[in-house]
Amino acid sequence: MVTPFDPNSHIISARAFATNLGITQAELAKLTGIDRHALYSRTDLLKLEEAVRPLMSILNLASEMTGPDQCAALWFKHQPFPSWAGKAAFDLVSERKAERVLAYLRSVQSGLYS
């Protein structure tokens, strides 16, 4: 599971999450809609936690279907979907459409799509 927590402190860490997902912290800011500088603020930890929650759900579901976290991260960033005009999950989340990705993954998981 890709984790947003610093392994040493068990406090949510934008740096750890971005590194585990294989993206830059600027990309994480874009995905979450949080200002890049706020990613490092202790006062914004709750905001960051709420923002990464949909990402965690997507990545957890994806890793159940793809296998190791690295495969889920690659799927998330690069797998285009014809029904989404060739966009990947990363693109949809960037457009604030994480719920569409979650709905798709849940339907795949339930066997509706394959």
C-alpha positions as YAML, in Angstrom:
chain: A
units: angstrom
residues:
- id: 1
  name: MET
  ca: [0.00, 0.00, 0.00]
- id: 2
  name: VAL
  ca: [1.30, 3.43, -0.92]
- id: 3
  name: THR
  ca: [1.40, 5.29, 2.35]
- id: 4
  name: PRO
  ca: [1.19, 9.01, 3.09]
- id: 5
  name: PHE
  ca: [2.92, 8.58, 6.44]
- id: 6
  name: ASP
  ca: [6.50, 9.22, 7.36]
- id: 7
  name: PRO
  ca: [7.82, 5.80, 8.45]
- id: 8
  name: ASN
  ca: [9.76, 7.33, 11.35]
- id: 9
  name: SER
  ca: [7.09, 9.56, 12.87]
- id: 10
  name: HIS
  ca: [3.81, 8.05, 11.59]
- id: 11
  name: ILE
  ca: [2.70, 11.60, 10.79]
- id: 12
  name: ILE
  ca: [1.29, 12.25, 7.36]
- id: 13
  name: SER
  ca: [4.05, 13.33, 5.02]
- id: 14
  name: ALA
  ca: [3.55, 14.83, 1.59]
- id: 15
  name: ARG
  ca: [7.16, 13.99, 0.78]
- id: 16
  name: ALA
  ca: [6.76, 10.29, 1.71]
- id: 17
  name: PHE
  ca: [3.49, 9.97, -0.17]
- id: 18
  name: ALA
  ca: [4.84, 11.62, -3.32]
- id: 19
  name: THR
  ca: [7.99, 9.51, -3.20]
- id: 20
  name: ASN
  ca: [6.04, 6.28, -2.73]
- id: 21
  name: LEU
  ca: [3.73, 7.20, -5.60]
- id: 22
  name: GLY
  ca: [6.64, 8.19, -7.81]
- id: 23
  name: ILE
  ca: [5.50, 11.76, -8.39]
- id: 24
  name: THR
  ca: [6.91, 15.13, -7.50]
- id: 25
  name: GLN
  ca: [5.60, 17.15, -4.61]
- id: 26
  name: ALA
  ca: [4.41, 19.74, -7.14]
- id: 27
  name: GLU
  ca: [2.34, 16.99, -8.81]
- id: 28
  name: LEU
  ca: [0.96, 15.98, -5.41]
- id: 29
  name: ALA
  ca: [-0.06, 19.60, -4.81]
- id: 30
  name: LYS
  ca: [-1.86, 19.59, -8.15]
- id: 31
  name: LEU
  ca: [-3.60, 16.29, -7.38]
- id: 32
  name: THR
  ca: [-4.78, 17.35, -3.95]
- id: 33
  name: GLY
  ca: [-5.54, 20.98, -4.71]
- id: 34
  name: ILE
  ca: [-3.37, 22.04, -1.79]
- id: 35
  name: ASP
  ca: [-0.87, 24.85, -2.23]
- id: 36
  name: ARG
  ca: [2.60, 23.38, -2.64]
- id: 37
  name: HIS
  ca: [3.91, 25.32, 0.36]
- id: 38
  name: ALA
  ca: [1.02, 24.17, 2.56]
- id: 39
  name: LEU
  ca: [2.09, 20.54, 2.02]
- id: 40
  name: TYR
  ca: [4.86, 21.15, 4.56]
- id: 41
  name: SER
  ca: [2.85, 23.00, 7.19]
- id: 42
  name: ARG
  ca: [2.04, 21.17, 10.41]
- id: 43
  name: THR
  ca: [-1.05, 23.34, 10.74]
- id: 44
  name: ASP
  ca: [-2.37, 21.96, 7.44]
- id: 45
  name: LEU
  ca: [-1.95, 18.26, 8.30]
- id: 46
  name: LEU
  ca: [-5.71, 17.69, 8.58]
- id: 47
  name: LYS
  ca: [-6.27, 19.37, 5.22]
- id: 48
  name: LEU
  ca: [-3.56, 17.19, 3.67]
- id: 49
  name: GLU
  ca: [-5.00, 14.04, 5.24]
- id: 50
  name: GLU
  ca: [-8.45, 14.81, 3.83]
- id: 51
  name: ALA
  ca: [-6.97, 15.59, 0.42]
- id: 52
  name: VAL
  ca: [-5.02, 12.32, 0.12]
- id: 53
  name: ARG
  ca: [-7.91, 10.15, 1.34]
- id: 54
  name: PRO
  ca: [-9.44, 9.73, -2.17]
- id: 55
  name: LEU
  ca: [-5.98, 8.99, -3.57]
- id: 56
  name: MET
  ca: [-5.45, 6.33, -0.94]
- id: 57
  name: SER
  ca: [-8.80, 4.73, -1.78]
- id: 58
  name: ILE
  ca: [-7.98, 4.71, -5.48]
- id: 59
  name: LEU
  ca: [-4.51, 3.29, -4.94]
- id: 60
  name: ASN
  ca: [-5.72, 0.65, -2.48]
- id: 61
  name: LEU
  ca: [-8.36, -0.58, -4.93]
- id: 62
  name: ALA
  ca: [-5.90, -0.46, -7.81]
- id: 63
  name: SER
  ca: [-3.27, -2.43, -5.89]
- id: 64
  name: GLU
  ca: [-5.85, -5.11, -5.08]
- id: 65
  name: MET
  ca: [-6.29, -5.57, -8.82]
- id: 66
  name: THR
  ca: [-2.80, -4.91, -10.15]
- id: 67
  name: GLY
  ca: [-0.61, -6.40, -7.47]
- id: 68
  name: PRO
  ca: [2.34, -4.55, -5.93]
- id: 69
  name: ASP
  ca: [2.11, -0.85, -5.14]
- id: 70
  name: GLN
  ca: [4.51, 0.00, -7.94]
- id: 71
  name: CYS
  ca: [2.09, -1.52, -10.46]
- id: 72
  name: ALA
  ca: [-0.82, 0.42, -8.97]
- id: 73
  name: ALA
  ca: [1.20, 3.65, -9.11]
- id: 74
  name: LEU
  ca: [2.12, 3.01, -12.75]
- id: 75
  name: TRP
  ca: [-1.51, 2.23, -13.58]
- id: 76
  name: PHE
  ca: [-2.63, 5.40, -11.79]
- id: 77
  name: LYS
  ca: [-0.20, 7.62, -13.69]
- id: 78
  name: HIS
  ca: [-0.08, 6.07, -17.13]
- id: 79
  name: GLN
  ca: [-2.96, 3.73, -18.05]
- id: 80
  name: PRO
  ca: [-5.19, 5.58, -20.53]
- id: 81
  name: PHE
  ca: [-8.87, 4.81, -20.68]
- id: 82
  name: PRO
  ca: [-10.69, 5.14, -24.01]
- id: 83
  name: SER
  ca: [-13.93, 6.04, -22.24]
- id: 84
  name: TRP
  ca: [-12.10, 8.95, -20.58]
- id: 85
  name: ALA
  ca: [-10.73, 10.33, -23.87]
- id: 86
  name: GLY
  ca: [-7.43, 8.57, -23.24]
- id: 87
  name: LYS
  ca: [-6.93, 10.14, -19.82]
- id: 88
  name: ALA
  ca: [-5.34, 8.22, -16.96]
- id: 89
  name: ALA
  ca: [-6.62, 8.18, -13.37]
- id: 90
  name: PHE
  ca: [-3.95, 10.76, -12.53]
- id: 91
  name: ASP
  ca: [-5.48, 13.16, -15.04]
- id: 92
  name: LEU
  ca: [-9.00, 12.69, -13.73]
- id: 93
  name: VAL
  ca: [-7.93, 13.19, -10.13]
- id: 94
  name: SER
  ca: [-6.12, 16.35, -11.21]
- id: 95
  name: GLU
  ca: [-9.44, 17.52, -12.66]
- id: 96
  name: ARG
  ca: [-11.16, 16.82, -9.30]
- id: 97
  name: LYS
  ca: [-12.90, 13.70, -10.64]
- id: 98
  name: ALA
  ca: [-11.58, 11.15, -8.14]
- id: 99
  name: GLU
  ca: [-15.10, 9.84, -7.56]
- id: 100
  name: ARG
  ca: [-15.33, 8.78, -11.23]
- id: 101
  name: VAL
  ca: [-12.11, 6.79, -10.85]
- id: 102
  name: LEU
  ca: [-13.36, 5.19, -7.63]
- id: 103
  name: ALA
  ca: [-16.69, 4.31, -9.23]
- id: 104
  name: TYR
  ca: [-14.89, 2.72, -12.17]
- id: 105
  name: LEU
  ca: [-12.58, 0.69, -9.93]
- id: 106
  name: ARG
  ca: [-15.48, -0.50, -7.80]
- id: 107
  name: SER
  ca: [-17.37, -1.59, -10.90]
- id: 108
  name: VAL
  ca: [-14.30, -3.48, -12.18]
- id: 109
  name: GLN
  ca: [-13.84, -5.07, -8.78]
- id: 110
  name: SER
  ca: [-17.49, -6.20, -8.72]
- id: 111
  name: GLY
  ca: [-17.10, -7.68, -12.21]
- id: 112
  name: LEU
  ca: [-19.21, -5.15, -14.08]
- id: 113
  name: TYR
  ca: [-16.30, -4.14, -16.33]
- id: 114
  name: SER
  ca: [-13.16, -6.03, -17.11]
...
